[in-house]
Amino acid sequence: MTRSLKVSEVFESIQGEGASAGEPAVFLRLATCNLHCSWCDTKYTWDFNNHAYEAEVTTRLVDDVWRQIKAATARRLVVTGGEPLLQQAGLAQLIHQLSTDHFVEVETNGTLEPKPELSRRVDQWNVSPKLSGSGNRPGLRIRPRALAALAATGRAWLKLVVADESDVLEAEQLIGELAWPKARVLFMPQARTRRELALRAPFVESAARARGVGVSPRLHVERWDGRRGT
Ligand code: SF4
């Protein structure tokens, strides 16, 4: 049975964040999210009070999406959202149809456990649990079982969006509670514009250095000021 996916957009660019920043990639942005972060820069994937669902979301057969990804130049697929793990069955079908020369990254907010049929074909998980500044309730945004399952794959990076000292303290506590290896932790400045990035990056870089974790750039914000689809 061919499944379908609720798709926001598909485009080619470079990976702008995380451990593989700078790599050419084809992006599959899936629609809908189970969190509502106040500073979310992709609200068009889930905030249908302010964005028209019919204009923003297309329900497409997996085969149709697969053909588009296969035709792209990049051999790195970045699945992002929204929250991609809300559509695990369709996503698993899609990535299993890709040949093994495709490297598959999935970005997730870390609230949902990946099913084995999906997880075994994912080469890299970019896990970004949300801190209290996101405006989501703690019981919704931090799901220890899901985070432990992602960590147990051995292919996951923890990417924490931080804006100030209180975020850094909260991030530090979370890293300790999860016992996540620091070599696989990145702090990333909260920034939707070049200006915000320029203001926050120096603080975030020095906070990361002091705690022995890495820093993720935000190349899309740096180069294109966060313009959609870049
Ligand atoms: S989890 Fe990601 S996509 Fe969902 S609201 Fe938060 S920032 Fe936006």
Boltz pocket constraint, residues with backbone or C-beta under 6 A from the ligand:
constraints:
  - pocket:
      binder: B
      contacts: [[A, 33], [A, 34], [A, 35], [A, 36], [A, 37], [A, 39], [A, 40], [A, 41], [A, 42], [A, 43], [A, 81], [A, 82], [A, 83], [A, 109], [A, 128], [A, 130]]
      max_distance: 6.0
